Structures are given as structure tokens and as C-alpha cells.
């Protein structure tokens, strides 16, 4: 019996045009034998698949005991010809005994492409020369840039034009402003898409709306500015070719010129068809094409993230060719909402950087090569197939031969060698493709290694073949970021993988490497010291790290031997291989989403949740607060970083305490996050000459709003103006990652903000000050006021529900806790200033009831208790 499945559902319908192809990927194996040949069928006509017998660990796990399931992956392209209304797609397997087994995969309906304009634009009656249809795709264009672009079109020296605008569901306000800008101009017609299409598909729609009687079509971005002679000059250059394009200037939205040419890193490579295939150099906004070219080029090939201008350029090059005007004919405005921009078109990573990445992280390199194979190599192969189907008979033999050779890199050693030879051009300084050949070569090599049977590789295609198509909607960007945060890591569950404890952290963000990160990594270290095989896994997209990033982390207390004891993996880039017995620890609310999915994939045991704050309180009321609160509903056991925080969860029946205190107590534990040790001062040490000094934990960053920076500054200013700080005082703010500055407090007092310094100097800074101010509007007591108190500072902080003044005074009598309001904080500051002369009190209060080292915080006794909690 033939077992099979698809990794991506077949499209329900496809616009076929002059012919197209559909990528089909899945798995198939025969339960009692071996598949000798595998073919896709389209209405009974067979085509060999591109790859078969590829490694699929997920299929093997789902079918234990069936050896053929391990190498069951396949993929290929099904050709769809024009004419039929429906296509029946199937799979035909020739088995080892010679028998043939066929099974249907699905049906694809053929649909018409394009729409008709309700009110076509009208060219001016007195205009001369060929009619040009200007096709513009819009989505929430910046009003001033749209106005300038429309004005530049209206100012063209060639006046016989009409403009068709396809709007991709701009906001109602923006769309109305566009209509106001267009006014009653009969030359401009606007058509609003019924659903969001994305950048490339919206341009495809705009081109399909071009009037049939136009001789030429010009593409226009919504935010550029054309030079008056753009159309006239392109007419003069196109000759008998199908497409002409020009250089452009790079400008700021203000009009300031950033570069007089687009070609800052390379030159146009449109003459060589394979160069053009692997790296497009023909911007749509620079192009003029013959209207007849669209009859062949449309619709775009399906499924992958094809760009409209790349496809147009390939079709034009394969037919009558491309002409180039070597001077700017428009201004390409660079701004934050631009889809690709100049940098995106000229910034492929270099040869040495890619080889360096391969050397440092081979599994990550293999993971990326797999992604690139499916999203780039297969995409380009599809382009060659559709191009051959639509214009193969019109191509030069040499071009057709080169494209077919490229497509055979999947299975032909000679084709792979030819691609390698192209890739080596980069070593000689040839940047015409910006090294894309080498990137493709590495991806094709992954495919060859997978086919050869390397046991550590897996050939499951990525979840999406089609990347985001370039939406300019900032709301979509926000949704994308939220989605990326809660999207679980891609796991490979393998019985042969070693059993690990995986501690999930967002990233190694050295700029924000505060006490919470130190606690996470010390927990990993202590688990490793107790015999567990521990791996720290990042769940966010990796950030660029300096070469000495490991040394910097090792410099923090308790972490000197971390990299000798603990494994590390960049989970978002490389995926994660786990065993069915693996355990998981979440350390933030969004890593809890990955921990839950991983726990479910490996048997469903609750994960351990390291809770160092009530995270919903650290966000404004909205999406992130809701998602954070929801994470406490996942099955987990909890390790709280203070008993006060644990008590808050108990009071509010959150997380493990949702069913009541007794159950929560059995499923949780608390510890004390070790503070920075400061040598205890004597009363004599505190009796120093000179001005008194106040130290403010000043965090103006948006992500640190819980530290109430504004309230702290307001309270300081009120206290200064009320005379609370009599005599000579200095006011210093620390903790900011944004940089230095100063804030006037009144009465000639100034708060000097210092950029966050390294940990080694922190204790000495504390020892030099007399009064501390550190606020945090959450139930955690915060480490900073405790550290300040341990240095002998009279420290003002705030209360929060069960974080009462009595509870904080029990940690140190140097802590003065006030309600989080302006008057209360001002009063506490006055009390603290008045107490600075009581040196005996300050010295005695420096003996804080809190851990100052990680061996005490995560003692053997606590770790034994943690074992019990994790097993409960």
C-alpha cells in the first residue's frame, strides 16, 4: 500500500495563462516494499519528480518500524497547460516488483487572470505619439510622496499617457486622500483590490488593468519622482527590444540626493540571462515595456515569492531583449516603509562572510541552506520551467541551453560544477550577482548531501514557500512581529538525539544583559553541575554578536565556566533537534509559547517557567499584555525569583495558583536573584566630606516603563524645589542604555544621566552615594533598591500590593517604601535626605536579608526542591 502526504496543500485554483507549473512536495512510501520510480501526473500525463527518497524524520517517527518511511520525501513540478478548466494532480509509483500504484493528490481549477476597469482612463485628445499605460501599485502611500509622484507623471514631456492605479486596500483615510489628489483628472483611473494582495501581486493586478490599446506600459512606484523626460528617453532607447530601463538617483524624502546612481555595488547584468535569473537588476520603476509583453508574462508564476519586475525582465530578455539608459531618469526615494530599497537590492552577504558562518555553525548553515534551497533554488527552477513553456521557441538556443543547465543543478554534477565556477567569480572581484551564485551553490549542495543519505540532514520543506510579499502596511508589520514572537521553534524529534534540558531565552542581547539574563544562565549552569545535559536555546531571530560575546557573558558573576558546561543553539535559524525525553524551561512569556509547543511535541509534560516578573504588568494594556497573561495558562511548573512575586501570583490565582494555594505551592518554588555584592560600609566610611550624592535608577527607555522614569524625575524636581535637599547635593542617573544627558531639576540642581556601565564598576558607584531612588511598579521588589541599601544608601522605592513597606523594610531598614504617587515619593525623598547623617543606621542597614551569591541563591537544597517541583 502506498502511504503519502503533502507538505503544502495544492492551490484550489491557478491562473494558467500561456502555461505554468506548480510545486508539489510531500512524502510517499510503500509499506511492503520499495518505490523504484516516482512521478507526478497531470490529467494522467506523467512527469518525473525532481527529488525522491529524501530524508524525512517526521514521517519515520509517525510510522515506527517502517524502514522506507525514513527516506520518503519527494518534490517536483507539475506542468499546467492552457486550455483545461480543471487539472487532476496525482502520484504514480513504480514499485520494486514492477507493479504501478497511482493515487490522486488533488484538483486544481484554472481561473481567468485580470480584471476590467469600470471606468477606463481617457488620454488627452491632442496628444501625439504612442499611448503609454502607466501602471501604479499603491498601499498607504505617504501623502506628500504620492503627491510628488503624481505631479512628476503629469509633468512628462510625452503627454499621450493614461495612468491605472491598483490600490491594495489602503486605509479609508489614505484612499480618500489619494482620490482628492487625483481629482477629476480623466487620465487617471483607480481600482481598489477586493482583498490584500501584497506588493508583487498588486503590481500584477495593475498591469492586467492596462488598456489593450496602449502600445507601451510603464511601471510606477507610489513614492518616487520621475524626471520630465523619462518616457521620451525610454522611447528613444527601446528600439526593437521588449523592455528599456534606466538608472536612477537615490534621494531622501526631503529631496536630498544620497547617490547619483543606483549602481553603487555592481553594474547591470541584463545581457547574460543566467546572471539576470539569479539576481535581478531591472527595477520595475525604471522600466518601459511593450504592451504585448504582458500578454506573455502574465500571470506571474504561482506559490513562491516572485517579484513582478524580475519576471518581466526575464521574459523580455528571452524574447526581443533589453535596452539600458545609463543615466538617471527618476528619483528613487529611500525611506523606512520602502519594500526593498537600494540596500535590499545591493546587500547580499559576501563570500568570506558566508564561509565564516559555515565554519562557525555548520548545523545552522545546513538549516539555512535547506531554507534557501526551497525558497530560492526551487523558485528559480520554477521560473526557468514557466519561461521555457511560454517563450521557449523564441529564445536563442544558447540562452535556452544555459537555463536548462541551471535547472539541472538538482541532478546533474556538470550543472553543479558550472554553478560553482560562476560562484568563484566573486573571488576575482566580479560582483555582478553580489555572490548569489555561491549562495545558490551551497543550497544545491545541501540537496545533494540530503540525497546521498547523510543521516543528520532532514529534507522537510519549510512551512511557507512564499515569503511576505512586501506589504507596506505598518499594521501588518506589527502583526508580523507579534506572530514571530509566539511562533514555536521548528523541532525535529529524534529518538537518537541525546536527552537534554533546554533553557529558552529570547537572544543574547548584550546591550540589555541585566540581572534577569544572569539568573537564567546561572540556572542553566547549576542544572549542568548537577549532571543534566543543558542547552541554552535562543528563540528570537539572532542579532549580530561581537567576536568576544562569550567572553563578555563569562565575565558576569557565576558564569565564568558557563560555555564549558552548557551547550548553545540559535533555535530560530537552525531549528532544534530534540529527543522525546527532552525537558524545557521558559524564561519569558514569549519563550513560553515555544516551550509549550516543544513540551507537547515530546510527550506533553509541563515545562518549567522561570518567572522573574509578572510580565503582563510590564506592557500597556493590549496585545502583549494579553499574550503574556495567557502564557500563564499553559501547563507548567513555576520557579519565582522572589517570594513576594510568588505571593502576588498566589493572591491573584494566576498560573500554577489558578486552582488554589495548596496546588500552586506544590507546583512552584521561589529563590532570590543574587544582587551585586558590595563590601559592607562602616559608619566611618559613610562619614565623608564633600557634597551629598543621590543616585537615581533612571530608565527612560520605552521597554522599561515599569521603572517610572518620569515619576522619578518629577518627584526629584518637587523635592528639590521644596528644599528637601538642603546644602550641597549632586544628582546622578544610571541604568540607561540610550546614552548620557542632563535634566534640570530647578534651584540650580541638575540630574546627570550616565550611560549604563559595566558590572565591575557598579559596586563602586553604589558606595559613593548617600541616597538612592529606584522605582518599579510591579510586585517584584527589584534588585536595584536592595543593592543600594546594601551599599549603605538610604533608598526610596515604591510599594505595590503585597510589596509593602514592612516587607521591604524586612529586607533592609535602609529601604523607605512609599505609595507610587508624586506626593508620597517626594515625602520619602525628604525623609531619606534627612536620614543621611545617621551613619550608624545606614551601616547597620547594609546587612540586607538577601542573597549576594549564586551558590546561595541556587543552593543544593533548593535544586533538590526544584527536582521535586519539576517532577510533580
N, C-alpha and C positions, 0 to 999 in steps of 0.2 A: 504494500500500500504506500502511496506517495503522500508524505506529510509535507505541508508547505504553509507559508505565511508571507505577508508583505510588510515591509518596514514603514511604508507610506501608502495610504490609500490611493488608488488610481483617481485621477481627476474625474469628476462627474461629466464634465463637458470641456471641449477644447476648440478654439478657433484654428482651423487647419490651414487655411489659405492655400498656397501652392504646394503644400506638403510640410509635415513637421515630424517630430519624434518625441516620444515620451520615455522618461527614465523610469525603469521598473527595478526595484531592489527588494530582496527578501531572502527567504531560506527554503530549501527543499531537500528532503532525503527520503530514501526508500527503507522501510523498516526491516525488510528481509534481504536486502542486497545492496548493490552499489549502482549509482547512476553513471552511465558511461558517457552520455551526451545530454545536454540540456539546451532547450530552445524556447524562445518566446514565439507565440503565434498571434497574428493579427488576421482575423477572419479566416483562420486555417492556414495562412501562409507563414512558414517558419523562418526565424532569424536566430542565428547563434547568439547566445548571451556573451557579454564582454568578459565576464568573470564567473567562475563557479568553483565549488569546493573550497570556499574561503572560510577561515576560522570564525566560528560563532559560539562563544562560551555560553551566552544566554540560552541558546537553543539546546546545547548539551545539558545544561542544568535542568531545563524544563523536560528533558527526555532522558532521564538517567538510564544507563545500561544500553543505550543505542549508540554504538560507536560512530555511525555515519552522521549523527547529528552534530558532532564536533566540527566537521568541515562541510557545512550545509549552505553557506552563504552564496548568493549569486546576485548579479545585476546586469543590466543591459538596456538597450534602447529599442523600443517598438516603433516602427515606421508607420505613419498615418498618411495615406494618400488622399488627395482631394476627390470628392465625389460621394462616398457613402455618408449616410446620415448617422450611423452608429458603427462602432468598432468593437468587436468581441476580442478581448485580450485573454490569452491562455498560456499555459505552460506545458511543454511536451518533453518528456523524459524517456530516453532510451536506456533501458536497464542492462545490467551485466549479462543477463540471459538472452538479450536480443529483443525482448518484448518492449512495447511502447506504451507509455501511460500518459494520458492527457487530462488536464484539469483546467477549468476556467478560473481566471483571476478577476474578471470584472468586465463591465461595459462602459465605453466612453462615447458620449454623444458629441457629434460635430455641431458646432454653432457658428452662426454668422459673426463676423467681426465688424466693428464700426457702428456708428450711429449717424443719424441725419440731423442737420440743424433745422430747428423750427423756422428761424428767420435768418437765411444766409446773408453774409455781408455783401455790400454793393461797392464796387470800385468807382472811382470818380469818372465822370463821363468824358472828360477832356484829357485823361492821362494817356501817355504813349508808352510803347514798349511792352514786353511780355508781362502777363499778370503773375504776381507773386502772392502766394498764400503764406502769411506769417503765422506760425503755429506756436502759441504760448501756453505753457502749463503753469498754473498758479495754485498756491495753497498758502493762505495767510501771508501774502507779501507785505513787507514793511511799506507802509503807505507812501513815504517820501521816495523810496527807491522805485516802487511801481509807477509813481507819477513821472519820475525822471525817465524811466524806460519807455513809457508810452509816448512821452514828448519826443524822445530821440527817434522813435519809429515814425512819428508824424513829420519829423524834420528831414526824412530821407530825400535825397535828390531824385531818386527814382520814385515816382508818385503813383504808379499803377500797382497798388497792393491792396490786399484785404487782410485783416487780422482775425484769427479764430482763437479764442481763449477757452481752454478746458479747465474749469475750476474744480479742484479736488476737495470739495467740502470745506471751504474756508468758513470761518465763523460768520454768523449772520452780520455782525457789525462790519467785519472786514469786507465781506462780499458787497454790502451796501456801499461802502466807501469806494470800492472798485467801480461799481456801476456809476456812481457820481462822477468819478474821474473820467470814465468813458463818455458819459453824457449821451448826446443824441448822434454821435458820430456813426454814420451808416456803414463805414468801412470796417467797423469792429463788431464782432458777434461773440457773445459769451454763452457757454453751455456748462451747466453745473452737473457734475457726476452724481449718480444716484447713491454711490457708496464710495468710501475711501479706497483709492487705488494705489497710492504711493507714487513716488517720483517718476520712475520709468514708465509704468503703465499709464500714468496720466498723460505723459508725452505721446505715448502710443495712441491714446484716445484723441488727443489734439490733432495728430497727423491724419487719423482716419476721418476727421471732420473737415479736412481741407477740401475746398471746392474742386470738382472734377475738371472744370475749365481752366484752372490755373496751370501755367506751364512750369512754374518752379515753386518750391516750398522752402522757406527759411524758418529755422527754429529759433525761438527767443526765450531766454530765461526771464523770470519776473522781476529781476533786480539788477540787471546790467544796464549799460547805456551805450547805444550804437553811435558810431561816428556817422555823419551825414552821408558819406559816400560808400557805406558798407555794401548795400545791394548793387549799386552801379559797378563797383570794383569787382565783386564776385561774379557778376555777369561777364565782365571782360575777361575773367580768368578761366571760367568753366569750359569754354570751347566745346569739344565733343564729349567731355567727361560727364560722369553722372553726379559728381559732387565736387564742390570747391569750398575750401575753408581758409581761414586766415589766422594770423597771430592776434594777440590782444594785449592790452595793458592791464596790469593788476593795480587796483585802486582801493583806497579806503572808502567807506560810506560817505565821508566828507568830501571826496573827490581827490584827495591827496594821492599822488602816484607812488605806489610801492615798487613797481618794476615796469620797465618799458617793454618787456616781453614775457610771455608765458613760459618760454623755454629756458628756465634757469638751471635745470639739471640735465636736460637731454635735448635732442633735436627731433623733429617729426620723423616718424618711421613708417609713413604710409606707403612707401614704394614696395616694401617687402611684406608679402601677405602673412607670413607666419609671425613676423615681428608685430604686425598690426593685430593678429589674433591674440597673442599673449599679453600685449599691453596697448590699449587704445591710445591714440594720440590725436584723435579728431573730435574736439568738443562739439556737441550739437549746437551750442550757442554761437559757434563760429562758422556754421555750415549753411550752404545753399545747395539744394538737391533738385534734380528733375522730378516732376510730379510722377512720372511713370515709374520711378524707382520705388515709390511707396506701394505700387500695385504688387511688386515682387516681395518687398521687405516685410510688409505687414501681413499677418500679425507677428509679433515677436515670438520666438520660441518659448515654450512654457516652462514652468516649475522653478527654474533656477533664477538667480538674481542678475538677469541680463540687463545691461544698460542700452537704451534705445540708440544712443549715438554710436556706440561700439558696433551694434548690429548694422546700422545704416552704412557705416564706413566699410564694413566687411563686404556687404552686398555690392556697394558701389565699386570697391576695388576689384571684386571678382568679375564685374561686368565691364563697364567702359572706363574705369579708373577714377583717380582723384587728382585734383589740382590744388596747389597751395599758394597763397599770397603771403609773402614774407614781410608783412608789416601789420601793425595793429589796426583793426577795423572796428573795435569796440572796447569798452572798459569793463573788465570782469571784476565786479565788486566783491571784495573779501570781507565776510562778516560772520558772526557766530552761528547764524542759522543756515548758512550755506550748506548744501548737501554734501558736496565733496570738497570743493575749493582747490586752490592751487597746491597746497601742501598735500592733500589727499591724493592728488594725481601725480605727485613727484616725490613721494616719500616711501617707496618700498625699501625694506631693510637691506643693507649691504651684504656682500658675500662673507666677509670676515665675521660680521655680527651673527649671521645665521650659523656658521660653522662653530662659533664660540658657544652659542646656545645648545647646539647638538652635543658638544663636548661636555658641557656642564650638567645637562639634564637630558639624558638620552630618552627616558620614558616620556618626558614632556615633549621632546622633539618628535617622537613617534606619534604621540597623540595629535599634535598639530599637523603632522604630515597626513594623518588619516583624515582630519577635518578638511584639509586643503585638497586632498585627492577628490573627495566627493563634491565639495563646493566650488572648486576651481577646475581641476582636470576634467571631471565629468561634464561640467558646464561648457568648457571649451570644445570637448569632443562633440557634445550636442550641437554646438554652433557649426562645426565642420559638416556634420551629417545633414542638418537642415539646409545649409548653404549649398551643398552638393545636390540635394534634391531639387532645390528651386532654381539654381543658376549653373549647375554643373556643366551643362552643354555649352555655356557661354564663356566659361573660364579658359584661360590659357592652360595648356597641358602641364606646364611646369608648376603653375600655381596649384592645380588640382592634385598633382603628384605630391607636392610638399605638404598640403593639408592632410591628405590621406596618410602620409608617413607620420605626421604628428599624432593623428588619431590612433595609429597602431602602436604608440608607445606603451599601451596597455599590455601588448602581447608580443611585440617584435623587439628582439635585442638590438637590431640595427637602428630602429627608430629611437630607442633609448640612448644609444651611443650618439646619434645625431643631435638629440636634445642636450646631452652632456656637452658636446662640442659647442653648441650655442651658448650654454651656460658659462663656459670657460672664457667667453669673450669679455666678461666683466673684469677678469684679472688683467686684461690689457688696457683697461680704462674705457672700454666701449659701453656706454650707458644707455644705449638706445631703448632697451627694455627695462632699465633700472633693476636688473638682476632677476626679473620674473622667471626667466628660463630655469635658473638654478632652483628657485622655489618650487617650480613645477616638477623638476627632475627629482627632488627629494620626495615629493608626494608620489610620483610614479614609482620610485624605488620602494616606498612603503608598500605599494600594491604588489610589487614583485616579491618582496620579502613575505608578505602575507600569503601569497600563492604558493611559496616554496615550503610552507609548513612551519614557520617559526612559532613555537608554542606560546610565546609570551605576547604575541600580537592578537588583536581581535578586529574583525572587519565589519562590525555593525555600523551602518551608516549613521550620521548624526540625526538628531530629531528633526532638524529643519534643513532642507537643501537650499532654501531661499532665505537669504538674509533680509533684514529690514531694507525696504526699497528706497529709503531716503526721505522719509516724512520730515517736513519742516515744522510740524506742529509741536510746540513745546509741551503741550499736554501729553502727547504721545511719548515724548522723551521722559516725562515724569513717570508715566505708567511703565515704560520700559525699565527704568531704574528700579522701581518697586518690584517688578516681575523678576528681574535679575537677582534681587536680594533674596527672594523667597524660593527661587528655583533650586530644587535639590541638586546636589552633585551627581554626576553620572558615575554609577558604580558598576564594577564588574565583580560579581560574587563568584569566587573560585575556591573549590574545596582544597586545592593545593596551596593556597595562599596561607602564610603564617597568621596565627591569631594575634591581633593587636588591640590595643586601646587607642582610639582615635580622638584626640582633643581638637575640636574645631574652633578656629579663630578666624576673624574676618580677613586679616592680612598682616604683613609685617610693616606697619606704617610707623617708621621711626620717628616721624615728626610728632605723633600723638602717642608715644610709647610711655604712658603714665602707669600708675600703680596697678590698675586693672590688668594690664598685659603682664606685668611682673608676676602677679598672682597666678594667672593662667599657666605661665611657663614653669613656675615653681611647682605647681600641682603636677604638671607633666613630669618634671624631674623626680619628685618624690614617689610617684607611681612607678617610674622606671627603677628607682633604687630599691623598690620592694619586689622587683622581679617581673613586672609586667613589661611587655614589649609595647612601647608607646610611640605613637606617631602624631606629630602636630600637623594639622591639615588646614590650609587656607581655603576659604570658601568664596572670597571676592576675587575679581579679576586681579591678577598680580600687578603690583606697582613696581616701577623701576627701583632697584635697590643698588646702593653703592657696593663696591667690592668688599668693603670691610663690614658689611652689615652683621655678619655673625660675630665679629669681634665687638661691635658696639653693644649687641644684646648680651654677650657674655660678660660685659663689664658691670651689669646690674647685679645687685646682691642676690646671691643664691644661684646664679646662672652661669658661673664660671665653667662648669663641666657639662653644660646642657647639650651641646652639639656632639659630645662624645657618648651621651646616654640615650638620646632621643632621636628618632627619625623625623624627617620633614618632607612634606609633599605639597605642591601647589595644585590643589584639587580642581579648581575651575579650568585650568589649562590642560592638565594631564589626565583628568579623570581619576578614579580611585579604585584600585583593586583591593578587595576585602575578602575575608573568609566568612563563612556562615556563623562563626563564633565571635566575630569582632564586636567590640563594645564602643560606645560613642559618648562623648561629653560635649555638650553645647556650652558656649561661653557668652553668647549674646542672643538677643531674641531672634535675629535672622539666621544665625547658625543653628538655632533650634529647629528650623524648618528642614535643613539638611539632615540634622540628627534624627528627627522623626522618620523621614523617608528612609534613611540608612538603617535604622532600627527595624522598620517594617520589612525591608528587603532582606534582613538577616535573621528573621525569626520573630520580631515584634517585641523583644524585651524592652522595658523602659530605658531611656537614656538618662544619663546624669546631667543635670542642669546646674552649672556653676552660676549662681545668681549673685551679682555684686551690686545690684541696684534694682529698684522697681522701675524697669525701663519705660513703661507707658508714661510715667511722670516726667521723663526727660524730653518728650516731644510735645508740640502743640496738639490740641485735641484734633485728631484727624486720622488719616490712613495709618501712619506709622504707629501711633499710639494704639490703634485698634489691633493692628497686626501683632504688636508686641504683647498686648494683653492676651490675645488669642493663643500665643505660643505657650502660655502657662497652662492651657487646657490639654496640651499634648501629654501622653503617658510618660512620666519622668520621675526621677528621684532628685532631690534638691540639696545643694551644698551652698549655704548662705555665707556671705563674707562678714557678717556680724549678727549677733543675737538680736539687736534692735531691728534689723531688716527682717529677720525671720519672724519676730513678733508682729511686725506690721502685716506680713502675709497671713499669719495666724488670725489676727483680728479681723481682717477683711475676707477671710476664707478664699484666698487666692491660691491657685496651683495645687500643690500637694495638700493644702489645708481646705480644699473645696468641700471635702466630706466631714470636716471637723478636726479639732485639735489633736485627738489621740492618733488618728490615722496619719495626719501630717507629721506628728512628732516621730512616728516610726519610719517615715519615708524621707526624713530630712536631717540635716546636721548643720551646725554653724562653726565658723572659725574666725580668727581675727587676721585680717590682711596686715602683714608686718609693716610698721612705719619705719621711716628712715631713722636709724639710731643717732641720737645727739648726746654727746657727753653731758652728764648732769652738771648744771652750774651750781656753784656755791653762792651764798648771799654776797660774799665779797666780789665774786665775778660779776654780779649784776649791779654792783655799786660803782658804776663807771662814770667818768666825766664826759662832757660834751652834750650835744642835743639828744633828746629822747627820739626814739625811732619807732614808727608804725609800719608794719608790713601787711599789705592787703593782697589776698589771693585773687588777682584780677584776671578774669577770663572773659574778654569781650566777644569771643567767637560765638557764632550762632549755635553751634552744637553744644556749647557749654552754658546755655541759658539757665540751667538749674543753679548755677553758681551766682546768679543775681548780680551781675556786674553793675548794672545801672543803679540798683538799690544801694549797693555798697558805696558808690561814688556820691549819690545823693546824701546818704547818711553822714559820710565824712565831711561833705561841704556844710551840712547843717551843724554838725558838731563843732567844726572849726569856727563858723560864724557865731555860734553860741558861746564861744570862749572855753570849750571843754579842754582844749589843748593849750593850757597856759604855759608860757615860757617858749623855749626854742624846740621845735619838732621838725623831723623830716618824714615824708610820706612816700613809700615805695610800693609799687605793684609788681608782682611776679606771676608767672604761670602762663602768660600769653605766648601763643605760637605765631602771632601775626606781626610782631615787631615792637620796637620801642616808640615812646611818645610821652607826652605830658598833658595833664589836665589841671586847670586852675581850680582850686577849691575855695578861693576867697581869702581875705585877710592876709594876702601875700603868701599863702600856702599853695604848694603845687604837688600833685601826685605824679611821680615819675614812674612810667611803665617800663619795665625791663623785659626783654625777650627771654623766654624760658631758657635756663642754663642747664648744664649737665648735672647729674645727680651728685657727683663728688663734691661740688661747691655748695650744694643746697643746705647741708647741715651747718656750714659755717655762716651762711646768710641768716639762718634762723637765730644763731647765737648772738648776732649783732643787734637784734631788735628787742624792743620792750613790750609793745602791744601788737597783737595780731588781729586781723579781721578776715574771716573765711566763712562764707555763706554757702548753704546748699539746701534747696527746697525739696528735699526728698527724705525718706526715712533713714537712709544710711547716715551714720554720724560724720562721715567724711574723714579722711586721714589727715588732711592738712591742719585743721584746728588741734588735733591731738599732737601732731608733730610740733606745732607752735608751742603748745603748752609744755611739751617735754623739754623745750629749749628755755623754759623759764619765762615765756611771754604770757602776759595776761591777755587772753584770747576771747574775742567776741565771735559767736556763731549764732545760729538760729535754731529754734525748736521746730518740730514737725510731728504732730500727733503724739505717738508714744516716744519719740525722741525728745524727752522733756528736759527741763533744766536740771532736775535732780539726777536723771540718768546720765547726763553729760558731766555733771559735777562729780559723779561717782568715778568717772574715768580720770578726772583731774580737777581739783578745786581752782586751777588757773583758768578754767573754761567758764565764761559768762554767757549763758544762753538767753536769747530774747525772742519774743514773737517776731515772725518775719514781716515787720511793718516799719515804716520810716521812724516814727516816734520812738518805738521800742529799741531799735538798733542805735539811734542817736543816744538814748539814755544809757545803753550798755557801753557804748564807746566812752561816754563821760565817766562811768564807773570804772572802766578799765584804765583810763588815763590817770584817774585819781589814785589807783592802786599800784602804780608802777614803782612808787617809792618803798613799798612793803617788800623788801628784798627777801626776807625770811619766808614769807608766804609764797613768793614766786619760786624760790629754790625748793621748798618742800613740795609744791605742786608739780614740779618737773618729774617727780616719780609717778608717771602715769600708769594706770591699770590697763596696759595694752601691750601686745607683743611687739618686740623690736627685732626679732629674727625669725627666719622661715622655719628653722628646725623646731622652734616652739609653736609657731602658728600651725604647722602641719606635722605635729608630733607623731610618734609611732602609735600612741594611744588613739589619737584622732583618726589616723589612717586605718586602724583596725575597726573603729566605729564606722568609717566610711565603707569599708568592705561589707559590713552588715547592712548598711542602708542600700548599697547598690544591689545586694542580693535579695532584698525584701520584695 
